[in-house]
Amino acid sequence: MADTTSDTGPSVFTADVLVVGMGIAGACASIEAAEAGATVIALEGASGPGGSSAQSGGEVYLGGGTATQRALGISDTVEDMRAFLTAALGPNADQAKIDEYCAGAVEHHDWLVDHGAVFNHKLWDTPTWMPGDDSGLMWMGERAEPYASLAKPAARGHRPPGPNFAGNLLMDSLVATAEKAGVDLHCDVKARSLIVEDGRMVGVRATQFGEEREYRATGGVVLATGGFVDNDRMLEQWAPQQLGKDKVSDGRDDGSGIEMGMEAGAAVRRMHQTETAMLIIPRLVVGSMLVDGDGHRFINEEVYPGLYCHAAVHHRRPPVWVIIDEKGIEDVPENELWGMQPMHAAETIEELAADCGLPADALADQLRRYNEGAARGEDPQFGKSAQWVRPLEPPFGAYPTGAGGPDTFNGLPLKAQGFTLGGLHTDLDSRVLSRAGEPIPGLFAAGRCTHGLHGDGYISGTSLGDGSFFGRRAGRGAAGATGAAGTDGASAAADAVGSVQA
């Protein structure tokens, strides 16, 4: 990759493909472009690759009958995966992208494994944010109503072999593969603007430690710079509901790629959409009543925890509490309780309501209705599985949440946190679209700087999933390979792309 230095101008670096950002979308774009025969320069603003992807749980949402699913005896179909994601990521999910992603999920699983990802043939079988062991597959609320009636449940959360936050393991493998494929990684580089010549994107202007640089691409530019949760100015304009909440990122999701694209005429889509989570224990919640400030249950506590967290923070009257009894707490494995004990405990539900600031009559009536159904092994309100339903008996306990509760509890932060889901408008080949809906020549994008699969819902693993899947398409497109998907969801160019084993 050429480096030309001039006494009167910036240093100039040239490659066939330029990738801006080295999280999972950028890594996969880089690999595909390099394996298609292109020279690739990848720019990273931090001192090393990985981005927010490396700080995530590492889940990749995949199904349709992957090798990992089959090894664990889990049957699945593309149709069931599609039906679940359409419901769980909606309303207003991107159906065309969901269709493509589901059709290509099995091939994408195999591609990730061929390029260094490891998914152990071990299933985590209870509700959780992230398994505390090296399980390679987990449930993401597929067994919960209303989704279980819409699609045959199947575990689809594919994970790297590490406990809790394991995204670094996945990213280490992919970055190693990219470097082996010949990708030239430049760190501590801040991209500032796109370079446009004759209506085509041909590079970016950037700085490294204050030195001006130009990076030029003879093929295409891929933006993979992350979302905008770290940019309060953009949040105030596009997603004000996220202001004041903690941020789930590596601190560099500043929206720079989105704004660079907009300055070049790109359209944006669904910029108001965000995911919001709280410090809440899924294994505890599933055996409880999750109630809002009116003392009412509002959701099946068995669904993916991100769904009830988002609903609690954005759609219910605070404060939201986890109402449980002594046996419910004892049933949770100690290593999943995080040392948390109830904030309030009482012998009667009316006393507990007073402690929690909830209407006593309403909470008592909610408990009565819950227990009447639970005595029959049923949940008439929301259809929670019989496995998790039983009458709650005194003494009762209450755990606060980040939806109207205190900012800290038991020394841990309770404040709601999250990230953005909207971004640049891209087509199924990861081409960035103009405000007129036309592809901008030479410009591609993937990951959280784009609007991906999501509507108003979110399931863990869909960010890394759509970022890596459409990142691959961005890399192929920028390298000049065919980006259109066939009926199996894989690009026609995939047959021409070699495989590198990390």
N, C-alpha and C positions, 0 to 999 in steps of 0.2 A: 504494500500500500504506500503510495508515493507521499513523501513529505517534502514540500517545497517551501523554503524560507526566503523571504524578501526583506531587504533593509527598509523598504517603504510600506510594507503591508504585513498582514498576519501570516503565520505559518498556515500552509494549505495541505490537507491530507485528503487523499482520494481513494475510493474503493468502489466496487460495483454496487454494494448495498451498505447503507448507513442505518444502524439501529440505535435509537435514543432511549436509553433505559435498559437496565439489565436485571429486572425481576423476572418472573416466570414467562411473561409474554415476550419480553425482549430476548431471553435466553432461547426460547423455542423458535422465535423468528430467526435468530442468528444461526442456529443449527440447520434449519431447513434451507436457508439461503446458501450457507456454505456447502451443504451436501448437494445442492443443485448446481454447484460449480462456480458460485460467485465468490469474489473476495468480499470480506465483511469487516467493517469497523463497528464496534459497539461502544457507545459512550455511556458512562455512569457518573452521576453527580456526586455520589458518595466515594469514600476511599476504597470501597470494595463492592463487588456485585451482590445481588440478592434482593435488595429493596424490601418492601413490606412483605413480599412473598416469603422471604427467609424468616420473618418474625411471626408467621402465621402458624396455625395448627398443622398445615401441610396436607389437609384433605383435598382430594380431587374427586368430584362427583362424577362417577362413571357407571354405566349399567348396560343392559341389553344382552347380558350373557358374557361378561368378561372372563378371562382365564382365572382370575382370582375368585370371582363368584362361583364358577363351575367347580374349582378345587374344593370349595367349602360346601358344595351341594346346594347352592342357591340358584334356583332357576329364575330367569328374568327375560323380558322381551323389550325390544325397542318401543313398542306401543305402550307398555306399562310405564316405562321410564318417561316417555313423552307425556303421558296423561298425568303422572305425578308432578313433574316439573311445571307443566302448564298451570295446574291448580296452585301449587305451593309458591311459585314465583309471581303469581298474578295478584290482583288484576293488572292489566296492561303490560303483561310480559310480551317479549318479542317472539311471536310464534314461529316465524320463519327461521330465526336463529336456533330456537329450541329444537325444531325439526331437524335441522342440519347437525346440531350437536349430538342429539340422540342417535341419529342414523350413523354417525361416525364414531360413537363412543367406544365400541369394541376395538376398532382399528387404532384409536387414539391411546387406549390402554396399552396395547401391544407396542406402539411406538414409544411411549414413555418408558416401558420396561426395557426395550431395546436400547434406550439411550440413558440408562442408569438408574431409573426409578426402581424401588423395591417395595412390594406390597406383600407382607407375610401372609401366609394362608392360616390366619387366626382371626376369629370374629369376636368383637366386643358386643355383648348382647343386651345391654341396658342403656337407658337414656343418659347422655353425657354431652358436654361440649367437646371434650377431647379425651380419648382413652389414656389411662395412666400407665399403659404398658406398650408393648411393641405390636399390638394388634394391627393387621393390615386392612381390615374391613370393619365398618361400623354402620349402625342404623342412623338415619337422619329424619326420623319421624314418619317413615313410610307406613308403619303399622297403625298409625293413629287415624281416627276418623276426623274429618270427612274423607281423607285421602285413601284410606284402606278400601272404601267402597267404590272409588273411582279407578283404582289400579291395583293389581295384585302386588302386595308388598314384597320388596326385595331390598336387602342391605346394599347400599351403593357408595358409601363413603370410603374411598380407597386412601390409605394412609402410609406414610413412611414408617420405618421400624424404630420408632422412638416414642417415649411418653410425652403427653401434653403438647407443648409447642415444638413440633417436629419439622416445620417448614424449611429450616436450614438444611436438613438432611436431603430433602428433595432438591433444593437449589444447589447444594454442593455438587450433586451428581450431574445436574444439567449444565452447570457452568464448566465442570471438568470436561464434559462431552463437547461443549462449544469450543473450548480451547484446543482440544484434540482435533477438532474439525478445522482448525486454522483461524478461528475468529480472533481478531486483534482487539483486545479490550483496553480502552482508555478510561481511567478513573479520575475522579476529582475534576471532571469537565462539566461546566454549566452551559447547557444549550440555551441560547437567548432568542434566536429567531430563525425562521426558515429562509432559505435562499431560493428565489423564484426567477427563472429565466425563460422567456418565451412561453409563459403560462404553465411551466412544469417545475415541480419541486426538485431541486438538484443538490440540496445540502442544507447545512445549518451553520449559523455563526455562533461561536461559543467562546468561553474563556476558561483557562486553566491557571489557577494561582495568579490571576490578573493578566495573563498573557492572552492576547487576542488570537483566535484560531478560526479557520474555516475548514469544515469537513464537507467534502463533495462526494456525491454518489452519481455514477454514470447510469445506474439502474433505477433505484428507488430509495425513498426514505421511509423508515418505519418508526412511528411514535409509540413508545411503550413506557410512558413516564409516570403512570399512576394517576390516582384521583386528585381531588382538591380539598380534602378534609383539613389539611394544614394551612389553608388560605382563608382566613376569616373574611377578607374582603369578598371573595367569591362565594363563600357560604352566605353572607348577608344578602348577596344578590340573588342566588339561585336556590339555596336550601337553608333558610334561616332557622328552621326547626332544629338544626344540628348545632347552632351556636351555643356556646356555654357548656357543651358536653365534652367529655374526654374523647381523644382521637385515637383510633386504631390505625397505626401506620408506623413507618420508620422515621417519621418526622419530615419526610421530603415529598409528601403527596401535596404539592403546592399548586397543582393545576397548570403548571407551565406549558406542558405539551398541549393541553386543551386550548389555552390562550394563543399559543403559537399557531395552531391550526385555524382558530377563528380569525386571527389577523390575516391569514392567507385565504380566507373566504370559506372556511369549512363551516358546516352546520353542526349544531349540538342537539342532543336529544335527551329527554327525561332528566334534566339537570336537577330537578327537585327530589329525586329518589335517593334515599339513604337507607343504610342498615343500622339499627341501634340495638345494643346489647346491654345487659346488666350483670353485675356479679351475683349470680343466682345459681343454686345447685340443682341441676336437672333431676338427679336421682332422688332428691328430697321433694322437689316440686311435683313429680309425677304421682306421689302418694298423698298429695295435699289438696286443699282448695286454694286456688289463686284467685283472690278477690280484689275488686277495685274499691274506690273510695265510697261507693254506695253499698258496699258489703255484698256485691254480687260476683259470682263467677262469670267469666266472659269468654272462656276458651277451653278446649281440651288440653289439660296439663301434660298430655303425652306427646304433643306435637314437638317439632324441632324447637329448641328453646329460643332461637332467634326470632321465631314468629310470635311467641307470647311476649317476649321482651319488647319488640317493636309495637305490638298492640297496646301493651301496658303504658309505655312512655308517650305514645303519640295519639292514642285513641280512647283512653279511659280516664275517668276522673281520679286523680290521686287522693290519698296515698294507696298504693297497691301492696298487699301483704300476702305472704305465704302462711296459711292457717293449717296447722298440723297437730297431731297428738304425740304422746310419748312413744308409742310403738312405732309410729311412722319415722321418728328420728332414729330409734334403735335399729330399724331395718336398713338404714343406709350404712354401707361399709365405712369404717372410720377414716380411711384414706380419701374418701370422696366427700367427707363433711368439711374438710379444710379447717377443722377445729372450731367451727361455728356452732354456737348454742343460740336458742331463741332469745330475742330481745325482750319479749314479754311472755309470761306464763300465768295461767289462771285456772281455777277449778270450774268456772262456768264460762260459757261463750259470751254472756253479757258482760262479765268482768273483763274478758279479753278485748271485746269490742271497745270498751271505755278506754283501755290502755292504748289501743291502736288508733283512737280517734274515728272509729267507724260507727254507723248507726246500729245500736244493739238489736233492735227488732228485726232489721233487715238481715243482719249476719246470722241471728238465731234461726230465722226462717230459711236462709240458704243452707245452713247446717242440717236442719230438719229434712229438707228436700234431698240433699246429698245423701244423708244416711238412710233414708227410706229406699232409695234406689240401690245403694251399696249393700244393704241387707239382702237384696235379691241378686247381688253380683252384677248390677247394672249401673249405667250412668245415663239416665233419660235425657239430661240436658245436652251433653256433648259427646256421648258415646265412648268414653274412656274405656280401655280394655279391662276385662274382669280381673286380669292379673294385678292391676294397680288400684282396684276399687274395693274398699271395705269401710264400714262405719268408723268415723272418728269419735273417740271417747275421751272424757276428761281424765287427767288435766290436759289442757290445750296449750299450744305454743304458737308464737307468731314471729316470723322472720321478716325484716324489712327488705325492700327492694330499692333500686335506683329510680323508681317512679314515684316521686313525692316523699320518699323516706329520707333518713339522714345521709350525709355525704360519706360517712365512714361507719363501720360496724365491726366489732371484734378486731380493730386495728387494720381492717382491709377497706379499700375504697369501694363505695357503693354507687358512685356517680355513673349515670348512663354514659355510654361511649359508642362510637360507631365510625362509619366511613361512607363515602359517596358512591353512588351507583350510576350516575349519569355522566355523559361525556360526548366525545365526537361521534357523529352519525356515520356509521360504516355499513357497507353492504356485506353479503355473505362471503365475499372474497377479501374482506378486510380493507377494501379501498375506502378512503375517506371521501365523503360526499359533500358537495358544495351546498349552499343554501337553495340552489335550484334543483338539487337532487341528483346532480351529475358527478361522476368520479373526478376527483382532482388528479390530474396526471402526475404520476411519480410519488404520490403520498398514500401511505398505508398506516394503519394503527390497530392496536389490540390491547387488551387488559383494561384496567380501571380508568384509563384516560378516554375510553370509549363507553358508549352505552351498549352493554352486552345482552345477556339473556333476560335480565330482570325486569319485572314490573314492580308492584308495591310489596312483594314478598321476597324472602331470601332464604336459601338453604346453604349451609356451609359446604365448601367444596366447589360451588359454582363459580366463584371468582377465579380460583386457580384453574378450574376446568375450562371456562370459556377463554381465559387469558392465554392458556397454553394452546388450546385448540385453534383459536382464531389467530394467535401469534404465529403458528405454523403457516397458516394461509397467507399472512402478511409477508413472511419471509419468502415464500415461494413466489408471491406476486412481485415483490420488489426485485427478485432475482430473474424475473421474466419467465418463470415457470407458469404452467396452466393452473389457475386457482379455482376453477369451477369444480364443484363436487359432483361425483357420480351418484348413482342410486344407493351405493353402500355408504355414502357420507364421506368417502375418502377422495382426495384430489386425484385427478387423472395423472398429476405429476408425481404422485407418490411412488408409482412403479419405477420411475426413473431416479428416485432419490435413494442413495445408499444408506446403510445403517452403521452407526458407530456405537460400539459398546463401551461405556465408561468403565 
